[in-house]
């Protein structure tokens, strides 16, 4: 059971782009959440990987909730920026051809 948890943790840590500190916090949370009954429930589960994944995500979510929120640009802002970058590239290419 522990090897399944370890494998799933590695996968999920990559998916969440956990930093080393975040991973350590998540492991501490995970250790608190794993009880003898938890492992028994996992052993009895038809999908041990899904069971482990849920257990791990329950330990990671409090950690990632503390991350700073980053607002993504709107589609319009992104399109404007991309247009400017493409225009700059076009101008550079045009000047190099002359």
Secondary structure as GFF3:
##gff-version 3
##sequence-region A 1 98
A	DSSP	alpha_helix	2	15	.	.	.	ID=ss1
A	DSSP	alpha_helix	20	33	.	.	.	ID=ss2
A	DSSP	alpha_helix	36	44	.	.	.	ID=ss3
A	DSSP	alpha_helix	48	64	.	.	.	ID=ss4
A	DSSP	alpha_helix	75	97	.	.	.	ID=ss5
###
